[in-house]
Amino acid sequence: MSEVPAELKYLKSHEWARREADGRVTVGISDHAQDALGDLVYVELPDVGQKLVAGEKFAVVESVKAASDVYSPVSGIVVEINAALADAPETINRAPYGEGWMAVIEPEAGWDGAELLDAAAYAASIS
């Protein structure tokens, strides 16, 4: 069974969002997604400063099996990307909720993540 940390919020399309103490939101793909994709060989991340719209594509991951779009769980501005993934995309396979994070977003004012799934709802959607 895939790991589904309780403190995160999720999209049905298998992205996760973690609200940080400074209000920013760290995002990545779930353990379920990386497992389904298999060994990742390439990651295309957004540019720092890029404006993202919730529910729209912001990145691409490629595995030996397939390429998959990654959708933003939040609207806002990209303030940081995990540049280490360019040389080591397999980090997402090893630690999707840790070192395998993809981007940090400064969310639009008022965002609270209420539209995202909690861990129980996400776990139910993948079981």
A tleap script that builds the chain and sets N, CA, C and O, in Angstrom:
source leaprc.protein.ff14SB
mol = sequence {
  NMET SER GLU VAL PRO ALA GLU LEU LYS TYR
  LEU LYS SER HIE GLU TRP ALA ARG ARG GLU
  ALA ASP GLY ARG VAL THR VAL GLY ILE SER
  ASP HIE ALA GLN ASP ALA LEU GLY ASP LEU
  VAL TYR VAL GLU LEU PRO ASP VAL GLY GLN
  LYS LEU VAL ALA GLY GLU LYS PHE ALA VAL
  VAL GLU SER VAL LYS ALA ALA SER ASP VAL
  TYR SER PRO VAL SER GLY ILE VAL VAL GLU
  ILE ASN ALA ALA LEU ALA ASP ALA PRO GLU
  THR ILE ASN ARG ALA PRO TYR GLY GLU GLY
  TRP MET ALA VAL ILE GLU PRO GLU ALA GLY
  TRP ASP GLY ALA GLU LEU LEU ASP ALA ALA
  ALA TYR ALA ALA SER ILE CSER
}
set mol.1.N position { 0.838 -1.189 0.000 }
set mol.1.CA position { 0.000 0.000 0.000 }
set mol.1.C position { 0.878 1.246 0.000 }
set mol.1.O position { 1.916 1.275 0.661 }
set mol.2.N position { 0.482 2.237 -0.712 }
set mol.2.CA position { 1.231 3.480 -0.822 }
set mol.2.C position { 1.177 4.265 0.484 }
set mol.2.O position { 0.193 4.228 1.222 }
set mol.3.N position { 2.264 4.971 0.736 }
set mol.3.CA position { 2.333 5.856 1.894 }
set mol.3.C position { 1.514 7.115 1.603 }
set mol.3.O position { 1.627 7.700 0.525 }
set mol.4.N position { 0.682 7.531 2.580 }
set mol.4.CA position { -0.151 8.733 2.442 }
set mol.4.C position { -0.038 9.533 3.746 }
set mol.4.O position { -0.861 9.366 4.645 }
set mol.5.N position { 0.979 10.406 3.852 }
set mol.5.CA position { 1.148 11.169 5.095 }
set mol.5.C position { -0.087 12.016 5.431 }
set mol.5.O position { -0.635 12.706 4.571 }
set mol.6.N position { -0.506 11.948 6.687 }
set mol.6.CA position { -1.733 12.611 7.143 }
set mol.6.C position { -1.645 14.130 7.108 }
set mol.6.O position { -2.670 14.800 6.982 }
set mol.7.N position { -0.446 14.688 7.217 }
set mol.7.CA position { -0.313 16.149 7.298 }
set mol.7.C position { -0.370 16.839 5.934 }
set mol.7.O position { -0.369 18.068 5.868 }
set mol.8.N position { -0.418 16.077 4.862 }
set mol.8.CA position { -0.441 16.651 3.519 }
set mol.8.C position { -1.856 16.727 2.968 }
set mol.8.O position { -2.769 16.069 3.467 }
set mol.9.N position { -2.024 17.545 1.927 }
set mol.9.CA position { -3.265 17.626 1.154 }
set mol.9.C position { -2.944 17.099 -0.241 }
set mol.9.O position { -1.787 17.127 -0.662 }
set mol.10.N position { -3.955 16.620 -0.958 }
set mol.10.CA position { -3.724 15.932 -2.228 }
set mol.10.C position { -4.711 16.355 -3.315 }
set mol.10.O position { -5.819 16.815 -3.042 }
set mol.11.N position { -4.262 16.179 -4.560 }
set mol.11.CA position { -5.153 16.260 -5.715 }
set mol.11.C position { -5.481 14.834 -6.137 }
set mol.11.O position { -4.697 13.921 -5.878 }
set mol.12.N position { -6.620 14.629 -6.781 }
set mol.12.CA position { -6.965 13.300 -7.299 }
set mol.12.C position { -5.954 12.836 -8.339 }
set mol.12.O position { -5.807 11.638 -8.581 }
set mol.13.N position { -5.253 13.800 -8.958 }
set mol.13.CA position { -4.250 13.472 -9.983 }
set mol.13.C position { -2.891 13.122 -9.365 }
set mol.13.O position { -1.896 13.022 -10.083 }
set mol.14.N position { -2.842 12.935 -8.037 }
set mol.14.CA position { -1.700 12.370 -7.312 }
set mol.14.C position { -0.581 13.348 -6.962 }
set mol.14.O position { 0.557 12.927 -6.753 }
set mol.15.N position { -0.880 14.639 -6.896 }
set mol.15.CA position { 0.083 15.609 -6.392 }
set mol.15.C position { -0.221 15.866 -4.918 }
set mol.15.O position { -1.360 15.716 -4.474 }
set mol.16.N position { 0.807 16.253 -4.167 }
set mol.16.CA position { 0.608 16.602 -2.761 }
set mol.16.C position { 1.036 18.048 -2.513 }
set mol.16.O position { 1.822 18.620 -3.268 }
set mol.17.N position { 0.499 18.621 -1.437 }
set mol.17.CA position { 0.816 19.992 -1.036 }
set mol.17.C position { 1.022 20.024 0.478 }
set mol.17.O position { 0.241 19.450 1.238 }
set mol.18.N position { 2.085 20.704 0.897 }
set mol.18.CA position { 2.364 20.864 2.332 }
set mol.18.C position { 2.526 22.352 2.636 }
set mol.18.O position { 3.418 23.000 2.089 }
set mol.19.N position { 1.681 22.894 3.492 }
set mol.19.CA position { 1.778 24.292 3.913 }
set mol.19.C position { 2.930 24.399 4.899 }
set mol.19.O position { 2.961 23.695 5.909 }
set mol.20.N position { 3.877 25.282 4.602 }
set mol.20.CA position { 5.034 25.474 5.469 }
set mol.20.C position { 4.741 26.567 6.494 }
set mol.20.O position { 3.761 27.300 6.357 }
set mol.21.N position { 5.577 26.676 7.509 }
set mol.21.CA position { 5.389 27.663 8.575 }
set mol.21.C position { 5.372 29.098 8.032 }
set mol.21.O position { 4.710 29.968 8.598 }
set mol.22.N position { 6.099 29.342 6.933 }
set mol.22.CA position { 6.150 30.693 6.357 }
set mol.22.C position { 4.986 30.984 5.408 }
set mol.22.O position { 4.935 32.050 4.793 }
set mol.23.N position { 4.048 30.031 5.289 }
set mol.23.CA position { 2.882 30.213 4.435 }
set mol.23.C position { 3.049 29.689 3.025 }
set mol.23.O position { 2.072 29.530 2.294 }
set mol.24.N position { 4.288 29.421 2.642 }
set mol.24.CA position { 4.524 28.876 1.305 }
set mol.24.C position { 4.058 27.426 1.249 }
set mol.24.O position { 3.811 26.803 2.282 }
set mol.25.N position { 3.941 26.891 0.026 }
set mol.25.CA position { 3.427 25.544 -0.171 }
set mol.25.C position { 4.447 24.737 -0.971 }
set mol.25.O position { 4.800 25.099 -2.093 }
set mol.26.N position { 4.907 23.653 -0.385 }
set mol.26.CA position { 5.813 22.734 -1.076 }
set mol.26.C position { 4.955 21.682 -1.762 }
set mol.26.O position { 3.991 21.183 -1.180 }
set mol.27.N position { 5.310 21.341 -3.018 }
set mol.27.CA position { 4.508 20.386 -3.780 }
set mol.27.C position { 5.389 19.302 -4.406 }
set mol.27.O position { 6.586 19.486 -4.627 }
set mol.28.N position { 4.749 18.175 -4.678 }
set mol.28.CA position { 5.422 17.057 -5.326 }
set mol.28.C position { 4.382 16.045 -5.771 }
set mol.28.O position { 3.184 16.328 -5.763 }
set mol.29.N position { 4.848 14.854 -6.164 }
set mol.29.CA position { 3.915 13.785 -6.532 }
set mol.29.C position { 3.903 12.728 -5.438 }
set mol.29.O position { 4.883 12.541 -4.718 }
set mol.30.N position { 2.781 12.049 -5.332 }
set mol.30.CA position { 2.587 11.085 -4.250 }
set mol.30.C position { 3.396 9.802 -4.461 }
set mol.30.O position { 3.890 9.510 -5.550 }
set mol.31.N position { 3.503 9.064 -3.373 }
set mol.31.CA position { 4.154 7.754 -3.407 }
set mol.31.C position { 3.427 6.848 -4.402 }
set mol.31.O position { 4.062 6.099 -5.145 }
set mol.32.N position { 2.104 6.918 -4.413 }
set mol.32.CA position { 1.311 6.114 -5.354 }
set mol.32.C position { 1.693 6.450 -6.797 }
set mol.32.O position { 1.856 5.552 -7.623 }
set mol.33.N position { 1.834 7.743 -7.100 }
set mol.33.CA position { 2.166 8.173 -8.463 }
set mol.33.C position { 3.544 7.694 -8.877 }
set mol.33.O position { 3.710 7.152 -9.970 }
set mol.34.N position { 4.537 7.887 -8.015 }
set mol.34.CA position { 5.888 7.474 -8.398 }
set mol.34.C position { 5.962 5.967 -8.571 }
set mol.34.O position { 6.688 5.477 -9.435 }
set mol.35.N position { 5.214 5.224 -7.754 }
set mol.35.CA position { 5.206 3.767 -7.868 }
set mol.35.C position { 4.564 3.327 -9.186 }
set mol.35.O position { 5.053 2.410 -9.845 }
set mol.36.N position { 3.479 3.982 -9.559 }
set mol.36.CA position { 2.789 3.643 -10.809 }
set mol.36.C position { 3.646 3.980 -12.031 }
set mol.36.O position { 3.621 3.263 -13.031 }
set mol.37.N position { 4.399 5.069 -11.941 }
set mol.37.CA position { 5.240 5.482 -13.068 }
set mol.37.C position { 6.458 4.588 -13.232 }
set mol.37.O position { 6.904 4.353 -14.355 }
set mol.38.N position { 6.996 4.090 -12.138 }
set mol.38.CA position { 8.221 3.304 -12.199 }
set mol.38.C position { 9.431 4.215 -12.096 }
set mol.38.O position { 9.318 5.354 -11.643 }
set mol.39.N position { 10.585 3.719 -12.514 }
set mol.39.CA position { 11.840 4.451 -12.354 }
set mol.39.C position { 11.841 5.742 -13.168 }
set mol.39.O position { 11.784 5.712 -14.397 }
set mol.40.N position { 11.906 6.872 -12.470 }
set mol.40.CA position { 11.919 8.166 -13.143 }
set mol.40.C position { 13.293 8.452 -13.734 }
set mol.40.O position { 14.322 8.216 -13.101 }
set mol.41.N position { 13.288 8.968 -14.965 }
set mol.41.CA position { 14.539 9.244 -15.666 }
set mol.41.C position { 14.696 10.712 -16.057 }
set mol.41.O position { 15.781 11.133 -16.458 }
set mol.42.N position { 13.610 11.502 -15.940 }
set mol.42.CA position { 13.672 12.905 -16.336 }
set mol.42.C position { 12.569 13.679 -15.631 }
set mol.42.O position { 11.453 13.186 -15.468 }
set mol.43.N position { 12.897 14.895 -15.217 }
set mol.43.CA position { 11.914 15.791 -14.597 }
set mol.43.C position { 12.066 17.171 -15.224 }
set mol.43.O position { 13.170 17.710 -15.295 }
set mol.44.N position { 10.960 17.734 -15.673 }
set mol.44.CA position { 10.947 19.106 -16.199 }
set mol.44.C position { 10.158 19.957 -15.208 }
set mol.44.O position { 8.959 19.756 -15.014 }
set mol.45.N position { 10.850 20.909 -14.585 }
set mol.45.CA position { 10.237 21.748 -13.555 }
set mol.45.C position { 9.925 23.136 -14.100 }
set mol.45.O position { 10.469 23.538 -15.128 }
set mol.46.N position { 9.046 23.871 -13.410 }
set mol.46.CA position { 8.742 25.242 -13.845 }
set mol.46.C position { 9.917 26.165 -13.546 }
set mol.46.O position { 10.863 25.769 -12.865 }
set mol.47.N position { 9.860 27.385 -14.048 }
set mol.47.CA position { 10.872 28.391 -13.756 }
set mol.47.C position { 10.505 29.132 -12.478 }
set mol.47.O position { 9.329 29.352 -12.191 }
set mol.48.N position { 11.527 29.516 -11.714 }
set mol.48.CA position { 11.287 30.388 -10.571 }
set mol.48.C position { 10.694 31.685 -11.110 }
set mol.48.O position { 11.174 32.228 -12.105 }
set mol.49.N position { 9.651 32.179 -10.451 }
set mol.49.CA position { 8.962 33.379 -10.898 }
set mol.49.C position { 7.750 33.095 -11.761 }
set mol.49.O position { 6.955 33.996 -12.030 }
set mol.50.N position { 7.595 31.841 -12.203 }
set mol.50.CA position { 6.452 31.471 -13.044 }
set mol.50.C position { 5.166 31.488 -12.230 }
set mol.50.O position { 5.142 31.043 -11.082 }
set mol.51.N position { 4.098 32.005 -12.831 }
set mol.51.CA position { 2.785 32.010 -12.180 }
set mol.51.C position { 2.076 30.701 -12.501 }
set mol.51.O position { 1.980 30.298 -13.660 }
set mol.52.N position { 1.583 30.048 -11.461 }
set mol.52.CA position { 0.867 28.788 -11.632 }
set mol.52.C position { -0.605 28.984 -11.326 }
set mol.52.O position { -0.987 29.827 -10.514 }
set mol.53.N position { -1.424 28.183 -11.998 }
set mol.53.CA position { -2.859 28.178 -11.759 }
set mol.53.C position { -3.231 26.790 -11.243 }
set mol.53.O position { -2.871 25.777 -11.843 }
set mol.54.N position { -3.944 26.753 -10.138 }
set mol.54.CA position { -4.355 25.473 -9.556 }
set mol.54.C position { -5.058 24.616 -10.596 }
set mol.54.O position { -5.938 25.085 -11.318 }
set mol.55.N position { -4.654 23.346 -10.661 }
set mol.55.CA position { -5.268 22.406 -11.590 }
set mol.55.C position { -4.649 22.370 -12.969 }
set mol.55.O position { -5.004 21.525 -13.791 }
set mol.56.N position { -3.710 23.294 -13.236 }
set mol.56.CA position { -3.046 23.302 -14.540 }
set mol.56.C position { -1.655 22.683 -14.447 }
set mol.56.O position { -1.037 22.666 -13.382 }
set mol.57.N position { -1.175 22.177 -15.577 }
set mol.57.CA position { 0.138 21.525 -15.644 }
set mol.57.C position { 1.235 22.512 -15.263 }
set mol.57.O position { 1.247 23.657 -15.714 }
set mol.58.N position { 2.173 22.037 -14.408 }
set mol.58.CA position { 3.324 22.878 -14.080 }
set mol.58.C position { 4.651 22.149 -14.246 }
set mol.58.O position { 5.710 22.775 -14.211 }
set mol.59.N position { 4.603 20.841 -14.423 }
set mol.59.CA position { 5.836 20.064 -14.562 }
set mol.59.C position { 5.525 18.785 -15.342 }
set mol.59.O position { 4.367 18.443 -15.584 }
set mol.60.N position { 6.610 18.086 -15.728 }
set mol.60.CA position { 6.492 16.797 -16.414 }
set mol.60.C position { 7.485 15.840 -15.776 }
set mol.60.O position { 8.624 16.211 -15.492 }
set mol.61.N position { 7.050 14.612 -15.554 }
set mol.61.CA position { 7.966 13.559 -15.118 }
set mol.61.C position { 7.938 12.455 -16.163 }
set mol.61.O position { 6.882 12.106 -16.690 }
set mol.62.N position { 9.112 11.913 -16.453 }
set mol.62.CA position { 9.211 10.811 -17.413 }
set mol.62.C position { 9.865 9.628 -16.735 }
set mol.62.O position { 10.839 9.763 -15.994 }
set mol.63.N position { 9.303 8.470 -17.009 }
set mol.63.CA position { 9.866 7.231 -16.489 }
set mol.63.C position { 10.209 6.331 -17.660 }
set mol.63.O position { 10.020 6.698 -18.820 }
set mol.64.N position { 10.712 5.156 -17.347 }
set mol.64.CA position { 10.999 4.196 -18.403 }
set mol.64.C position { 9.706 3.718 -19.064 }
set mol.64.O position { 9.736 3.178 -20.170 }
set mol.65.N position { 8.563 3.917 -18.383 }
set mol.65.CA position { 7.267 3.478 -18.894 }
set mol.65.C position { 6.486 4.567 -19.621 }
set mol.65.O position { 5.846 4.296 -20.638 }
set mol.66.N position { 6.533 5.809 -19.105 }
set mol.66.CA position { 5.637 6.841 -19.630 }
set mol.66.C position { 6.071 8.237 -19.203 }
set mol.66.O position { 6.892 8.406 -18.301 }
set mol.67.N position { 5.504 9.223 -19.867 }
set mol.67.CA position { 5.649 10.616 -19.428 }
set mol.67.C position { 4.311 11.025 -18.829 }
set mol.67.O position { 3.257 10.586 -19.288 }
set mol.68.N position { 4.358 11.862 -17.808 }
set mol.68.CA position { 3.137 12.264 -17.135 }
set mol.68.C position { 3.205 13.735 -16.749 }
set mol.68.O position { 4.227 14.205 -16.249 }
set mol.69.N position { 2.118 14.456 -16.981 }
set mol.69.CA position { 2.033 15.839 -16.544 }
set mol.69.C position { 1.813 15.875 -15.039 }
set mol.69.O position { 1.206 14.974 -14.460 }
set mol.70.N position { 2.316 16.931 -14.424 }
set mol.70.CA position { 2.131 17.163 -12.989 }
set mol.70.C position { 1.348 18.465 -12.861 }
set mol.70.O position { 1.703 19.471 -13.475 }
set mol.71.N position { 0.284 18.443 -12.064 }
set mol.71.CA position { -0.631 19.574 -11.944 }
set mol.71.C position { -0.436 20.308 -10.621 }
set mol.71.O position { -0.174 19.694 -9.587 }
set mol.72.N position { -0.568 21.613 -10.672 }
set mol.72.CA position { -0.371 22.419 -9.467 }
set mol.72.C position { -1.585 22.329 -8.550 }
set mol.72.O position { -2.717 22.506 -9.000 }
set mol.73.N position { -1.355 22.055 -7.269 }
set mol.73.CA position { -2.469 22.037 -6.325 }
set mol.73.C position { -2.858 23.431 -5.838 }
set mol.73.O position { -3.835 23.582 -5.106 }
set mol.74.N position { -2.098 24.448 -6.241 }
set mol.74.CA position { -2.319 25.797 -5.725 }
set mol.74.C position { -1.963 26.842 -6.786 }
set mol.74.O position { -1.034 26.650 -7.570 }
set mol.75.N position { -2.703 27.935 -6.800 }
set mol.75.CA position { -2.347 29.067 -7.661 }
set mol.75.C position { -1.354 29.948 -6.911 }
set mol.75.O position { -1.501 30.182 -5.711 }
set mol.76.N position { -0.353 30.427 -7.621 }
set mol.76.CA position { 0.637 31.299 -7.001 }
set mol.76.C position { 1.895 31.392 -7.837 }
set mol.76.O position { 1.899 31.033 -9.015 }
set mol.77.N position { 2.957 31.875 -7.227 }
set mol.77.CA position { 4.233 32.100 -7.902 }
set mol.77.C position { 5.271 31.092 -7.404 }
set mol.77.O position { 5.411 30.878 -6.199 }
set mol.78.N position { 5.997 30.474 -8.343 }
set mol.78.CA position { 7.075 29.555 -7.985 }
set mol.78.C position { 8.222 30.372 -7.383 }
set mol.78.O position { 8.751 31.275 -8.030 }
set mol.79.N position { 8.603 30.052 -6.146 }
set mol.79.CA position { 9.687 30.777 -5.488 }
set mol.79.C position { 10.952 29.933 -5.352 }
set mol.79.O position { 12.032 30.456 -5.075 }
set mol.80.N position { 10.807 28.614 -5.553 }
set mol.80.CA position { 11.966 27.724 -5.466 }
set mol.80.C position { 11.639 26.435 -6.207 }
set mol.80.O position { 10.501 25.966 -6.190 }
set mol.81.N position { 12.651 25.868 -6.858 }
set mol.81.CA position { 12.498 24.544 -7.470 }
set mol.81.C position { 13.589 23.633 -6.922 }
set mol.81.O position { 14.623 24.102 -6.447 }
set mol.82.N position { 13.354 22.350 -6.991 }
set mol.82.CA position { 14.328 21.362 -6.542 }
set mol.82.C position { 15.245 21.023 -7.717 }
set mol.82.O position { 15.068 20.004 -8.385 }
set mol.83.N position { 16.228 21.894 -7.956 }
set mol.83.CA position { 17.126 21.752 -9.105 }
set mol.83.C position { 17.903 20.442 -9.075 }
set mol.83.O position { 18.344 19.971 -10.124 }
set mol.84.N position { 18.081 19.847 -7.909 }
set mol.84.CA position { 18.818 18.576 -7.804 }
set mol.84.C position { 18.126 17.461 -8.577 }
set mol.84.O position { 18.769 16.477 -8.943 }
set mol.85.N position { 16.828 17.597 -8.831 }
set mol.85.CA position { 16.102 16.551 -9.564 }
set mol.85.C position { 16.546 16.444 -11.016 }
set mol.85.O position { 16.356 15.399 -11.638 }
set mol.86.N position { 17.133 17.500 -11.571 }
set mol.86.CA position { 17.608 17.448 -12.959 }
set mol.86.C position { 18.664 16.362 -13.125 }
set mol.86.O position { 18.686 15.655 -14.133 }
set mol.87.N position { 19.533 16.235 -12.138 }
set mol.87.CA position { 20.599 15.230 -12.194 }
set mol.87.C position { 20.221 13.924 -11.512 }
set mol.87.O position { 20.868 12.899 -11.729 }
set mol.88.N position { 19.180 13.955 -10.693 }
set mol.88.CA position { 18.800 12.757 -9.939 }
set mol.88.C position { 17.281 12.635 -9.819 }
set mol.88.O position { 16.739 12.707 -8.716 }
set mol.89.N position { 16.587 12.451 -10.958 }
set mol.89.CA position { 15.123 12.357 -10.908 }
set mol.89.C position { 14.632 11.172 -10.070 }
set mol.89.O position { 13.507 11.178 -9.571 }
set mol.90.N position { 15.486 10.161 -9.923 }
set mol.90.CA position { 15.119 8.979 -9.141 }
set mol.90.C position { 14.927 9.300 -7.657 }
set mol.90.O position { 14.412 8.476 -6.902 }
set mol.91.N position { 15.340 10.491 -7.245 }
set mol.91.CA position { 15.112 10.930 -5.866 }
set mol.91.C position { 13.622 10.906 -5.550 }
set mol.91.O position { 13.234 10.609 -4.421 }
set mol.92.N position { 12.785 11.218 -6.539 }
set mol.92.CA position { 11.333 11.182 -6.323 }
set mol.92.C position { 10.884 9.762 -6.009 }
set mol.92.O position { 9.991 9.574 -5.182 }
set mol.93.N position { 11.480 8.755 -6.649 }
set mol.93.CA position { 11.128 7.374 -6.355 }
set mol.93.C position { 11.512 6.999 -4.925 }
set mol.93.O position { 10.766 6.300 -4.239 }
set mol.94.N position { 12.671 7.463 -4.484 }
set mol.94.CA position { 13.181 7.127 -3.149 }
set mol.94.C position { 12.459 7.868 -2.037 }
set mol.94.O position { 12.161 7.287 -0.993 }
set mol.95.N position { 12.175 9.154 -2.253 }
set mol.95.CA position { 11.646 9.993 -1.170 }
set mol.95.C position { 10.650 11.021 -1.727 }
set mol.95.O position { 10.945 12.216 -1.750 }
set mol.96.N position { 9.471 10.560 -2.176 }
set mol.96.CA position { 8.534 11.484 -2.818 }
set mol.96.C position { 8.043 12.607 -1.907 }
set mol.96.O position { 7.673 13.678 -2.388 }
set mol.97.N position { 8.037 12.369 -0.593 }
set mol.97.CA position { 7.550 13.391 0.347 }
set mol.97.C position { 8.683 14.142 1.042 }
set mol.97.O position { 8.441 15.058 1.827 }
set mol.98.N position { 9.911 13.749 0.748 }
set mol.98.CA position { 11.073 14.383 1.373 }
set mol.98.C position { 11.936 15.067 0.336 }
set mol.98.O position { 11.558 16.099 -0.219 }
set mol.99.N position { 13.100 14.488 0.074 }
set mol.99.CA position { 14.043 15.070 -0.878 }
set mol.99.C position { 13.496 15.138 -2.295 }
set mol.99.O position { 14.064 15.835 -3.136 }
set mol.100.N position { 12.414 14.435 -2.580 }
set mol.100.CA position { 11.836 14.414 -3.925 }
set mol.100.C position { 10.801 15.499 -4.181 }
set mol.100.O position { 10.085 15.438 -5.181 }
set mol.101.N position { 10.705 16.486 -3.304 }
set mol.101.CA position { 9.778 17.611 -3.555 }
set mol.101.C position { 10.149 18.271 -4.875 }
set mol.101.O position { 11.291 18.172 -5.323 }
set mol.102.N position { 9.189 18.944 -5.496 }
set mol.102.CA position { 9.428 19.519 -6.819 }
set mol.102.C position { 9.531 21.040 -6.832 }
set mol.102.O position { 10.426 21.588 -7.475 }
set mol.103.N position { 8.635 21.730 -6.136 }
set mol.103.CA position { 8.633 23.190 -6.161 }
set mol.103.C position { 8.041 23.745 -4.878 }
set mol.103.O position { 7.293 23.073 -4.167 }
set mol.104.N position { 8.401 24.999 -4.602 }
set mol.104.CA position { 7.793 25.751 -3.501 }
set mol.104.C position { 7.062 26.930 -4.134 }
set mol.104.O position { 7.614 27.646 -4.970 }
set mol.105.N position { 5.814 27.118 -3.722 }
set mol.105.CA position { 4.945 28.131 -4.316 }
set mol.105.C position { 4.501 29.118 -3.247 }
set mol.105.O position { 4.129 28.735 -2.138 }
set mol.106.N position { 4.550 30.390 -3.604 }
set mol.106.CA position { 3.950 31.436 -2.770 }
set mol.106.C position { 2.495 31.516 -3.205 }
set mol.106.O position { 2.205 32.028 -4.286 }
set mol.107.N position { 1.561 31.013 -2.374 }
set mol.107.CA position { 0.165 30.952 -2.823 }
set mol.107.C position { -0.485 32.328 -2.876 }
set mol.107.O position { -0.047 33.274 -2.221 }
set mol.108.N position { -1.537 32.406 -3.670 }
set mol.108.CA position { -2.321 33.634 -3.721 }
set mol.108.C position { -2.925 33.879 -2.344 }
set mol.108.O position { -3.185 32.935 -1.597 }
set mol.109.N position { -3.149 35.151 -2.009 }
set mol.109.CA position { -3.716 35.528 -0.715 }
set mol.109.C position { -5.025 34.795 -0.470 }
set mol.109.O position { -5.859 34.674 -1.367 }
set mol.110.N position { -5.193 34.315 0.733 }
set mol.110.CA position { -6.430 33.661 1.111 }
set mol.110.C position { -6.485 32.168 0.856 }
set mol.110.O position { -7.467 31.524 1.226 }
set mol.111.N position { -5.458 31.594 0.231 }
set mol.111.CA position { -5.495 30.150 -0.058 }
set mol.111.C position { -5.404 29.366 1.241 }
set mol.111.O position { -4.542 29.634 2.078 }
set mol.112.N position { -6.301 28.391 1.406 }
set mol.112.CA position { -6.265 27.568 2.616 }
set mol.112.C position { -6.236 26.072 2.324 }
set mol.112.O position { -6.190 25.265 3.252 }
set mol.113.N position { -6.264 25.693 1.050 }
set mol.113.CA position { -6.183 24.280 0.684 }
set mol.113.C position { -7.478 23.507 0.875 }
set mol.113.O position { -7.493 22.284 0.742 }
set mol.114.N position { -8.567 24.206 1.186 }
set mol.114.CA position { -9.835 23.528 1.473 }
set mol.114.C position { -10.348 22.698 0.300 }
set mol.114.O position { -11.090 21.737 0.500 }
set mol.115.N position { -9.956 23.062 -0.927 }
set mol.115.CA position { -10.434 22.334 -2.109 }
set mol.115.C position { -9.669 21.032 -2.349 }
set mol.115.O position { -10.054 20.236 -3.205 }
set mol.116.N position { -8.602 20.815 -1.605 }
set mol.116.CA position { -7.783 19.610 -1.778 }
set mol.116.C position { -8.306 18.467 -0.906 }
set mol.116.O position { -9.040 18.684 0.058 }
set mol.117.N position { -7.915 17.262 -1.263 }
set mol.117.CA position { -8.297 16.081 -0.492 }
set mol.117.C position { -7.425 15.954 0.744 }
set mol.117.O position { -6.230 16.249 0.708 }
set mol.118.N position { -8.037 15.509 1.849 }
set mol.118.CA position { -7.206 15.170 3.004 }
set mol.118.C position { -6.658 13.756 2.785 }
set mol.118.O position { -7.010 13.089 1.812 }
set mol.119.N position { -5.809 13.318 3.684 }
set mol.119.CA position { -5.136 12.024 3.507 }
set mol.119.C position { -6.140 10.867 3.419 }
set mol.119.O position { -5.965 9.965 2.600 }
set mol.120.N position { -7.169 10.882 4.236 }
set mol.120.CA position { -8.147 9.792 4.229 }
set mol.120.C position { -8.888 9.722 2.893 }
set mol.120.O position { -9.092 8.638 2.346 }
set mol.121.N position { -9.288 10.879 2.376 }
set mol.121.CA position { -10.007 10.898 1.100 }
set mol.121.C position { -9.088 10.476 -0.041 }
set mol.121.O position { -9.517 9.766 -0.950 }
set mol.122.N position { -7.827 10.908 -0.004 }
set mol.122.CA position { -6.895 10.505 -1.051 }
set mol.122.C position { -6.630 9.002 -0.977 }
set mol.122.O position { -6.636 8.314 -1.998 }
set mol.123.N position { -6.400 8.502 0.220 }
set mol.123.CA position { -6.141 7.061 0.385 }
set mol.123.C position { -7.324 6.241 -0.143 }
set mol.123.O position { -7.137 5.205 -0.781 }
set mol.124.N position { -8.528 6.713 0.130 }
set mol.124.CA position { -9.717 6.006 -0.364 }
set mol.124.C position { -9.770 6.042 -1.896 }
set mol.124.O position { -10.242 5.093 -2.523 }
set mol.125.N position { -9.288 7.135 -2.497 }
set mol.125.CA position { -9.352 7.255 -3.952 }
set mol.125.C position { -8.359 6.355 -4.676 }
set mol.125.O position { -8.533 6.070 -5.861 }
set mol.126.N position { -7.320 5.903 -3.976 }
set mol.126.CA position { -6.310 5.049 -4.620 }
set mol.126.C position { -6.401 3.594 -4.181 }
set mol.126.O position { -5.627 2.760 -4.649 }
set mol.127.N position { -7.332 3.278 -3.291 }
set mol.127.CA position { -7.422 1.892 -2.823 }
set mol.127.C position { -8.335 1.058 -3.687 }
set mol.127.O position { -8.517 -0.131 -3.425 }
savepdb mol mol.pdb
quit
